[in-house]
Amino acid sequence: MVESDPTDIAKLMTITDHPLWVKVHQSLVSILGADSAGCGLILRWLIAQIASPITEDESRTQAKRLLRTLI
């Protein structure tokens, strides 16, 4: 999809004040207890997986490090 639909990917990867993004942010706060800056970092890390995916092991390692650092 990154190669065939770059415009759609760009729209999906852009954090806005759309109610869905607000809900995602609120959910991260609720689930992880992260502050606004932490939620921003987590969201951007997750979004990066769309454009430049990594292996499952890399994802697990990075996610653990990110959470340990932020929370």
C-alpha positions in Angstrom: 0.0 0.0 0.0 2.9 2.4 0.7 3.9 2.0 -3.0 0.5 1.8 -4.5 -1.5 4.4 -2.4 1.0 7.0 -1.1 -1.7 9.7 -0.7 -3.9 7.5 1.4 -0.9 6.4 3.6 0.0 10.1 4.1 -3.5 10.8 5.3 -3.5 7.8 7.6 -0.1 8.8 9.1 -1.0 12.4 9.8 -2.0 13.0 13.4 -4.8 15.6 13.5 -7.5 16.8 15.9 -9.9 14.3 14.2 -12.1 12.6 16.8 -10.4 9.2 16.0 -7.0 10.6 16.8 -8.3 12.2 20.0 -9.7 8.8 21.0 -6.4 7.1 20.3 -4.5 9.6 22.4 -7.0 9.3 25.2 -6.7 5.5 25.1 -2.9 5.7 25.3 -3.2 7.9 28.4 -5.8 5.6 29.9 -3.9 2.4 29.2 -0.3 3.4 29.7 -0.6 6.4 32.0 1.7 8.4 29.6 1.6 12.2 29.5 1.0 14.1 26.3 4.6 14.1 25.2 4.9 10.4 25.9 1.7 9.7 23.9 3.1 11.7 21.0 6.3 9.6 21.0 4.4 6.4 21.2 2.0 7.4 18.4 4.8 8.5 16.1 6.7 5.2 16.8 3.5 3.2 15.9 2.9 5.2 12.8 6.5 4.7 11.6 5.7 1.0 11.5 3.4 1.6 8.6 6.0 3.2 6.3 9.0 1.3 7.5 8.0 -1.9 9.2 10.5 -3.8 11.4 10.6 -7.4 12.5 8.5 -8.7 15.3 11.5 -9.1 17.5 12.7 -5.6 16.8 9.3 -4.2 17.4 9.0 -6.0 20.8 12.5 -4.8 21.9 11.8 -1.2 20.8 8.3 -1.2 22.4 9.7 -2.4 25.7 12.5 0.2 25.6 10.1 3.0 24.7 7.6 2.1 27.5 10.4 1.6 30.1 11.8 5.0 29.1 8.5 6.9 29.2 6.6 5.3 32.0 
